[in-house]
Structures are given as structure tokens and as C-alpha cells.
Amino acid sequence: MSIIVCVGSLNFTTIIQFQYNNIFLFAFWPGFLMFFIAALAETNRVPFDLPEAESELVSGYNVEYAATTFVLFFLAEYSNILIMSTLISIFFFGGWFFFFLPFWFVFSFKVVFIVFLFILIRATLPRYRYDHLMNVGWKILLPLSLIYFLFMCVYFFIFNII
């Protein structure tokens, strides 16, 4: 929300053009961390893959499905990761802007880099318990994000950025 307030638009092209000189990763790094953690939780990736930890079997609820339904679950999961990586690239990494390289190469590289971060975190972090996830989400991330949003709105108002 801080980026949308800063830019004044929810249009992705406007957000990307606003980052032509400076990407938002440096200015909004706390927002990036909170958004990335929320994206990990939304995509059910480690450390927040609680549906798979449901029965601690081979892969949790996926054991009950076979063939096409099993494939559709994984297609939905990985397409969700690609969508979140695309949103992170647009909001924090400047979309397709980068010197004189072709836009499709730059945008694809940024999305693949963020997908690589998803995979790297899956390979390195242990799984949270359900009560830990609730504590992180409701007691840490939600108050931090609200305080950060209010701070940024006051900052934009004081320095007349809006």
C-alpha cells in the first residue's frame, strides 16, 4: 500500500515508470521483507507449508490425489509462485527497466531471480508450526505493516510527496 500511496496509482505501468531512476527495493525495504514473507505464506512454501505438514506423510494432502488432480495442484502452486514473483518484480525491482537490455530479458531475469529466492528458502529453512505461523502473521507482520504504512503516509504528507 505504501508504494501505491507513493505513486498515486495502482496501474502497474505507472508503478514501473515511477521506478525509472531508483527502484523501490532500497526505499521500501521493510515493505519488501513483509511482502516477501507474506508471499511465502500465501504460496504455502517452506517455512509456511502447513497443508503439506498435515499428516507428515509423503506430501500431506497430496497423497489422496493421483494423475491429473495431482498435477493440477502442483501447476496451481508453481503458477502462484510465478505470479507472486512477478508482483515483487513490478513493485520492488522496477519491472522491465534496466539500461539498454531488452525488456523481456530483464523482466524474465528478475522474475527468475525471485523464484530462485523461493527455492533457496525452501532448501534452507525448517517448517513452522501452525501456532508459530499465527504468531508471525497476526502478532508481528500485521502490526508492523500497519505501523510502517502509517509512518510512510505521514512521511509522504510531511515532505509533500503525495
GUDRENRO-136157 format. One record per atom (N, C-alpha, C, O): z negated, y negated, x negated. Coordinates in steps of 0.02 Angstrom, whole numbers, plus 50000, padded with zeros to 5 digits. Example, Ala and Ser with C-alpha at 12.3 -4.5 7.8 and 13.67 -1.06 7.14 Angstrom:
BEGIN
496105028449340 496105022549385 496105016549340 495775016649288 496465011249358 496435005349316 496064999849355 495984994349330 
This chain:
BEGIN
500005005949959 500005000050000 500004993749957 500294988649977 499684994049899 499674988149855 500374986249832 500524980349826 500784991249819 501474989849799 501854986749856 502244982049846 501764989249916 502114986449974 501894979249987 502304975050004 501244977849978 501004971049986 501284966549932 501464960849945 501314969049870 501574965149814 502314963549824 502524957849813 502704968449843 503424967549850 503584963949916 504044959849919 503204965449968 503324962350032 503834966150074 504094963450123 503974972250055 504474976250091 504324983650080 504054985650029 504524987650129 504474994850122 505154997950105 505215004050099 505654993750096 506314995950077 506304998450004 506104994749959 506525004549993 506505007449926 506925003549877 506735002649819 507505001349898 507934997549853 507604991049832 507664989049774 507264987749877 506904981549860 506344982949811 506234979049765 505984988349822 505444990249776 505714991649707 505414989549657 506274995149702 506574996649637 506834990349604 506744989449544 507154985949641 507414979749612 506854975149590 506944971349542 506274975449622 505694971449603 505434973649535 505114969749500 505574979949516 505334982649452 505854982149397 505814985749347 506334977849404 506884977349355 506624975749285 506844978649236 506154971049279 505904969049213 505294973049193 505234974949134 504844974449238 504224978049223 504104983349276 504104981849336 503994989549254 503864994849302 503134994149326 502714991449291 503004996749385 502344996049416 501835000849386 501245000349403 502035005449344 501565010349316 501025006749277 500445008849280 501185001549241 500694998049200 500264993349241 499664992849229 500554990049290 500174985349332 499734988849383 499194986449399 499974994549408 499614998149461 499405005049438 499455009849477 499165005749377 498995012349352 498425015749391 498445021849399 497915012149417 497435015749459 497755018449523 497585023949546 498205014649552 498565017049611 498995023049595 499045027749635 499305023049535 499695028849515 499265035049509 499465040349533 498685034449478 498245040249471 498015042949539 498015048949550 497835038349584 497615040549650 498195043649689 498105048649724 498785040749684 499365043349719 499565050249691 499745054749729 499525050949625 499705057349594 499215062849614 499415068549628 498565061249615 498065066249636 498175068049709 498125073849728 498315063049751 498445064349822 499085068549830 499125072749875 499585067349788 500205071249791 500075078449772 500355083049801 499655079549722 499465086349703 499115089849761 499265095649776 498665086349794 498315089349851 498785090649909 498725095749943 499245086049922 499705086749978 500195092549968 500385095850016 500395093649907 500875098949893 500545105749881 500875110649865 499885106049888 499495112149878 499605115149809 499685121149801 499595110849759 499665113149690 498965113449658 498495110249682 498915117249605 498285117649569 498105110649546 498545107049523 497505108549551 496895112149568 496735112249643 496185114349662 497195110149685 497065109549756 497435114849798 497585113549856 497575120549770 497965125649807 497505130249847 497475136249834 497145127449894 496655131149932 496955136349979 496645141549989 497535135150010 497815140550053 497955146950014 497885152450042 498145146449951 498275152549913 497625155849892 497605161949881 497085152049886 496445154949866 496075157949925 495515160249918 496395157849983 496075160050045 495775167050039 495205168150058 496145171650013 495895178450009 495845180949937 495635186549925 496045176749891 496045178449819 496435184849805 496275188549759 496935186149845 497385191749832 497955189349788 497875184549750 498505192549794 499075190849752 499265183549759 499285179949709 499405181349819 499545174249830 499315172049899 499675168549934 498725174249919 498415171949981 498805173750043 498975179550054 498935168750084 499265169750149 499985172250141 500255174850190 500285171450083 500985173450074 501075181050074 501635183450082 500535184850067 500585192150066 500835194750133 501155199950137 500685191050187 500865193350254 501615192450269 501855194950319 501975188950227 502675187450242 503125191050192 502925192550136 503735192350214 504215195650171 504895192450180 505025189150230 505315193450131 506015191550132 506115184150148 505905179850110 506445182750204 506665175950219 506085171150229 506095165550204 505565173250266 505005168750277 504635167250212 504395161650203 504585172150168 504275171050103 504665165950063 504375161550031 505325166450064 505745161750028 505695154750058 505675149850022 505665154350125 505615147850157 504965144350141 504965138150134 504415148050133 503795144950112 503865141750044 503645136050033 504165145249998 504235142549930 504755136949927 504665132149889 505275137349966 505755131849969 505425125549997 505545120049971 505015126350047 504665120550075 504175117650025 504115111550019 503825121949988 503345119549938 503685115749882 503455110349863 504225118449856 504555115149800 504965109149822 505055104449783 505215109149883 505555103049907 505045097549918 505205091649908 504445099249939 503915094349945 503725091349877 503585085449872 503725095449825 503595093049758 504145088249736 504005083049705 504775089849751 505325085449733 505285078749771 505435073549743 505085079049834 505025072849873 504465068549845 504555062449837 503895071449829 503345067649800 503535064849732 503345059149716 503895068649692 504115066149627 504605060449635 504585055649596 505025060849685 505495055349699 505125049049720 505285043549697 504615049749763 504225043949784 503845040849726 503805034749720 503555045049683 503205042449625 503685038849579 503525033549551 504285041549570 504785038249528 504985031549557 505075026749520 505065031149622 505255024849654 504695019749651 504805013949634 504085021849667 503535017149672 503255014849604 503045009149598 503255019249554 502905017649493 503335017649430 503155014449381 503905021049430 504315021549369 504955017549372 505385018249328 505045013349423 505625008949425 506265012049451 506795009149443 506215017949482 506815020949512 507355022549462 507245026449416 507935019449470 508515021149428 508665016049375 509175016549342 508245011049366 508375005949315 508145008149247 507575010249238 508585007849198 508415008849128 509015007149085 509475011249078 509025001349057 509534998849011 510245000449034 510424998749090 510645003748992 511355004749007 511535011849024 512125013649025 511035016049037 511175023049054 511385023549127 511205019249168 511775028649145 511985029449215 511375030449261 510895033749242 511405027549320 510825027749366 510635034849386 510045036349392 511125039249396 510975046049417 510605049849363 510175054049378 510765048549300 510435051949244 509715049549237 509255053549229 509615043049242 508945040149234 508485042449290 507925044549278 508735042049352 508325044049409 508165051549406 507595053549419 508655055649389 508535062849384 508045064449328 507615068749336 508095060949272 507635061949216 506915060249237 506455063949221 506835054749272 506165052749293 505865057749343 505275059449338 506265060049390 506025064949439 505845071449404 505335074449419 506265073749358 506135080049322 505515079349279 505135084149272 505405073549249 504805072349210 504185072949253 503685075949231 504195070249313 503615070649357 503515077749382 502945080049389 504055081349396 503995088449414 503685092349356 503285096849367 503885090549295 503585093749236 502825092349233 502445096849213 502605086349252 501895084949256 501545089349307 500995091749295 501865090449364 501595095049414 501505102049384 500985105149393 502005104449349 501985111149320 501465111449264 501105116449258 501425106249224 500935106049169 500225106249196 499795109749168 500095102549249 499425102549278 499275109449309 498705111749305 499765112649338 499655119349366 499475124249311 499085128949323 499755123349252 499625128049197 498965126749162 498715131149126 498655120849171 498075119249131 497425118649170 496895119749141 497435116849234 496815115549269 496595121549312 497015125149339 495945122549318 495705127849363 495705125549435 495805119649449 495595130049480 495605128649552 494935125849575 494405128149553 494965120849620 494355118049651 494145122449709 494545126049739 493505122049724 493265125049786 493395120149842 493525114249831 493355122649904 493515118449962 493035112549967 493255106949983 492395113549955 491915108049960 492025102849905 491905096949916 492265105049847 492425100149794 493035095949813 493055089949800 493525099149845 494105095349867 493905090049919 494145084449916 493475091849966 493245087050016 492855081349983 492935075550002 492445083049933 492075077749898 492555073049861 492465066949862 493045075849827 493525071649791 493925067349839 494015061349827 494155070249894 494565066449941 494185061249980 494395055449983 493625063150010 493285058650056 492765054250022 492645048650044 492445056749969 491915052749938 492125048949876 491785044349854 492705050849847 492925047349787 493585043749798 493615037649791 494105047449816 494775044349821 494835039249878 495125033949868 494575040849937 494635036249993 494275029649980 494585024349989 493635029649960 493315023149945 493645019449887 493715013349889 493835023149835 494175019849778 494825016649799 494975011049778 495215020149839 495855017349860 495765011249905 496145006449900 495265011349949 495135005549991 494894999549950 495114993949961 494445000749903 494194995349860 494764992649817 494834986549809 495184997049791 495744994849750 496244990749791 496494985649767 496384993049852 496844989349895 496574982449912 496944977549910 495934981949929 495634975449944 495634970949882 495774965049888 495474973849824 495494969949762 496184967149748 496264961349730 496694971349757 497374969149744 497594963849795 497944959149776 497404964549857 497574959449908 497254952749891 497574947549896 496624952949871 496274946649851 496614943749789 496714937749785 496794948049741 497124945749680 497794942449697 497954937049671 498184945649740 498834942749760 498744936149797 499144931549788 498224935649838 498094929549875 497874923849830 498094918149837 497414925349783 497144920249738 497694917449693 497744911349684 498114921749665 498634919549619 499294918149654 499804917249622 499274918049721 499854916049762 500474920349748 501034917749743 500374926849741 500924931349728 501274933349793 501874934649794 500894933549847 501174935549911 501614930149939 501894930849993 
